[in-house]
Amino acid sequence: MGDIYTSAEKVVIWLGPEEHGSDRAIEALGQLASKIKFDRISWKISAANPQDALTDWLDFGMPAPFSDDTYQSIGLLFKRAWFYRLWIWQEVYLAKYAEISCGDSVMAWTRFSKAVLCLSVRVDPPVPQDLPMVLWVIYPLCTMRDGNKLKSVFAQTRLAQCSDQRDRVYGILNLVGKHERFGVKPDYNKSLGEVYRDLLVRSSSVKGHRSLLPCCELNYGTQALASWIPEWSVPKRCTDILDSKASGPSSTQARLSGEGKNVLNMVGVCVTHIIRRFEFLPSARPGFDQRHQRPSLSAVHGAMKKLVIAVQEALPFPRDQQAEVLCQILFTNAFSERFEPEIQHSLSFRETVRRFQELTDTALEVSDTLVTDNAALLERFYVHTFRRSFIITANKNMTGLALDVCRENDCVAVLLGCESPMVLRPTDDGHYTVVGECYVHGLMEGEGLLGPLPAHWERIRRYNENTGRDYEVFVDREREIYHIEDPRLGPLPKDWYREEHPMDHVYTLFRHQTKEVVGFTSDECDPRMLPEFLRERGVKLQEFALI
């Protein structure tokens, strides 16, 4: 099917006959798309015509211009079955040109997605109560880009539906480049467990690639699979931790062992272990399980204040630094200044800290207005913390978020090729059970292997117009110096060299003098992060036998 959509001059997406005001909905979305300009790089919304002030859409302090009936019609249109099918993703992604057809109404997909993205960054009352939830499902479909990583596509499609759960893998292969498919080809003679196991093993065994192990979550799903095999047949319980680089630019190192090859051995370090955990709201989060209702903003705000009170004494940081550390953890350090150009409609770190302090000040009576004005911040807090626990580790400078089934004495490990730190549970026979990925302050930038970044240095994502992708880059904020390689890494090992190529100002291509060794790119794997060279740096690597 992928070849068909790629070759077609036009793909028509049939949503069904006109009903429930779908004509009105498509007309309203078309009007919105014609009036605004949406920058997919910075996420900035502006008027398509500079002469048009568009205060009703561009000024978030003004009421949105849609009526109750129009919002209701848009919400019902977004509930059409087509949007929830997994296989339709390739229709949109691979098509040269796609348009939506519903009854007699027709709309180009580019215009439709632009309107959806505008609605996503601004949803004001009056709206149907479940419109934000529906947007949560449709929004990823409208933000697909070239250069997708398999882990991110799993995250984007986790709410899409398919009748055969093996298609959780097979249905998205055309959405990623060939190097991200790891040689997987559809084979419906394999069982569900075999399909998932095969992909995980392949992703964890290819040098220069990232492991899909962070997709695993303990105690979820119905398949009797090893803990290191992700349950892609069910939605993840927690949101993915994005833009983590806990293992630095290292390559995955894994091998199978044991009877039936059911033990996955991975190389890394056990940095610390959990000594205490704190619970958050036990309610369901919006958009992930529609059988449950989202908690009220006041309930989320109450959970935020309760957490701050509970952890104040346990945190090793001075009181005047605690708000900053907590914001980095609770919002997984995803702030506007972490991207160039900065993402509009996303709060900066300083603004987040200021609002967080206002909302959690125990000496003040927080008004309902302040809570409502910070709805987006509270929503982010809820999404990041749902079904997670706040953890304190034996290294008290390392605190963070972990899956709510974590326990005291669980190990916090950094595994080569795993972008996120992993919580592993030791067993009596020397093996480990995978609990899930975690966010740990002081481990997210490769500190567990390389130590802290030098003063004033930080890692950001920088957009490149030529490729349409963003790449990581290290910046010295004090001197405004940019490096595409990690400043903590020393000279290249013997026989390795940097090869000139057209994009060498964006990423480095490493080659070995012997032809047998495959080259690496700096945004995926640096040869200085290979196990033998890490050991020379004094890193005490060990092998973890995962069951």
GINOR-V698109 format. One record per backbone hydrogen bond with DSSP energy under -1.0 kcal/mol. CO is the residue of the C=O (numbers start at 0). NH is the residue of the N-H. E is the energy in kcal/mol with one decimal. If there is no record, write none. Layout:
co: (CO	CO)
nh: (NH	NH)
e: (E	E)
This chain:
co: (0	1	2	3	10	12	15	20	21	22	23	24	25	26	27	28	29	30	31	34	36	38	41	43	45	48	53	53	54	58	66	67	68	69	70	71	72	73	76	79	80	81	83	85	87	88	89	96	97	98	99	100	101	104	106	107	108	109	110	111	112	113	114	115	116	127	129	130	131	133	134	138	139	148	149	150	151	152	156	160	163	164	165	165	166	168	171	172	176	177	180	186	190	191	192	193	194	195	196	197	198	199	205	208	211	212	222	225	229	230	244	247	248	252	254	256	257	262	263	264	265	266	267	268	271	272	273	275	277	284	288	295	296	297	298	299	300	301	302	303	304	305	306	307	310	317	317	320	321	322	323	324	325	326	327	328	330	332	334	335	337	339	346	347	348	349	350	351	352	353	354	355	360	366	367	368	371	373	374	375	376	377	378	379	380	381	384	386	388	389	390	391	391	393	394	398	399	400	401	402	406	409	410	411	411	412	413	414	416	418	420	421	422	422	423	424	426	430	431	432	434	435	438	439	443	445	445	446	453	455	457	459	460	461	463	468	470	472	473	474	475	475	480	482	485	492	494	496	500	502	502	507	508	509	510	513	519	520	520	525	526	529	530	531	532	533	534	538	541	543	544	545)
nh: (4	5	6	7	98	100	102	24	25	26	27	28	29	30	31	32	33	34	35	47	45	42	343	38	36	51	56	57	58	61	70	71	72	73	74	75	76	77	79	82	83	84	160	88	91	92	93	10	108	12	106	14	104	101	99	111	112	113	114	115	116	117	118	119	120	130	133	134	135	137	138	141	142	152	153	154	155	156	159	85	166	167	168	169	170	171	174	175	179	180	183	189	194	195	196	197	198	199	200	201	202	203	208	251	214	215	224	228	231	233	247	249	525	266	264	262	260	256	545	254	543	415	541	413	411	393	408	391	389	287	291	299	300	301	302	303	304	305	306	307	308	309	310	311	314	320	321	324	325	326	327	328	329	330	332	331	333	334	337	338	460	462	335	351	352	353	354	355	356	357	358	359	363	370	371	372	374	377	378	379	380	381	382	383	384	385	387	403	401	277	399	274	275	395	397	440	390	438	388	405	409	273	423	270	271	421	268	417	210	245	437	412	434	435	410	432	429	426	546	424	217	422	400	442	244	448	449	450	456	476	474	472	339	470	467	463	461	459	482	457	479	480	475	473	488	495	512	510	503	505	506	521	498	519	496	516	509	523	524	528	529	533	534	535	536	538	537	540	267	265	431	263)
e: (-2.2	-2.1	-2.0	-1.7	-2.1	-3.2	-1.7	-2.1	-2.6	-2.2	-2.3	-2.5	-2.3	-2.3	-2.4	-2.5	-1.8	-1.1	-1.3	-2.6	-2.3	-2.3	-4.9	-2.5	-3.3	-2.6	-1.5	-3.0	-1.3	-2.0	-2.5	-2.4	-2.2	-2.5	-2.6	-2.0	-2.2	-2.4	-1.7	-1.1	-1.7	-1.5	-3.7	-1.6	-1.5	-2.6	-2.3	-2.6	-2.9	-3.3	-2.3	-2.9	-2.2	-2.6	-3.7	-2.4	-3.1	-1.6	-2.0	-2.2	-2.5	-1.9	-2.3	-2.1	-1.4	-2.1	-2.3	-2.7	-1.5	-1.9	-3.1	-1.0	-1.3	-2.0	-2.3	-1.7	-2.4	-2.2	-1.5	-2.9	-2.3	-1.3	-1.5	-2.0	-2.1	-1.3	-1.8	-1.2	-1.5	-1.4	-2.3	-1.6	-2.2	-2.2	-2.6	-2.5	-1.8	-2.2	-2.7	-2.3	-2.6	-1.6	-1.4	-1.7	-2.2	-2.4	-1.8	-1.9	-1.2	-1.4	-1.9	-1.6	-3.3	-1.3	-3.4	-2.2	-2.1	-2.1	-2.9	-1.7	-3.5	-2.7	-2.8	-2.6	-3.1	-2.4	-3.7	-2.7	-2.5	-1.0	-1.9	-2.1	-2.8	-2.3	-2.0	-2.0	-2.3	-2.4	-2.1	-2.0	-2.2	-2.1	-2.5	-1.3	-2.2	-2.2	-1.0	-2.1	-3.0	-2.2	-2.0	-1.9	-3.4	-1.8	-1.2	-1.6	-2.3	-1.2	-1.9	-1.4	-2.4	-2.9	-1.7	-2.2	-2.5	-2.3	-2.3	-2.7	-2.5	-1.8	-2.4	-1.6	-1.3	-1.7	-2.6	-2.8	-1.6	-2.5	-2.4	-2.1	-2.3	-2.4	-2.6	-2.4	-1.7	-1.7	-2.1	-2.1	-2.2	-2.5	-1.9	-2.7	-1.6	-1.1	-3.0	-3.2	-2.8	-2.5	-3.5	-2.3	-1.6	-2.4	-2.8	-1.8	-1.4	-2.9	-2.3	-2.3	-2.4	-3.0	-2.0	-3.2	-2.7	-1.3	-2.9	-2.4	-1.5	-2.6	-2.5	-3.0	-2.4	-3.1	-2.6	-2.0	-2.3	-1.5	-2.9	-1.6	-2.0	-2.7	-2.7	-2.2	-2.4	-2.7	-2.0	-3.0	-3.6	-2.8	-3.1	-1.7	-2.1	-1.1	-2.8	-3.4	-1.6	-1.8	-2.3	-2.8	-1.9	-2.3	-2.2	-2.5	-3.1	-1.4	-2.5	-1.2	-3.6	-1.7	-3.0	-2.8	-1.7	-2.1	-2.4	-1.1	-1.1	-2.2	-1.3	-1.6	-2.4	-2.2	-2.5	-2.1)
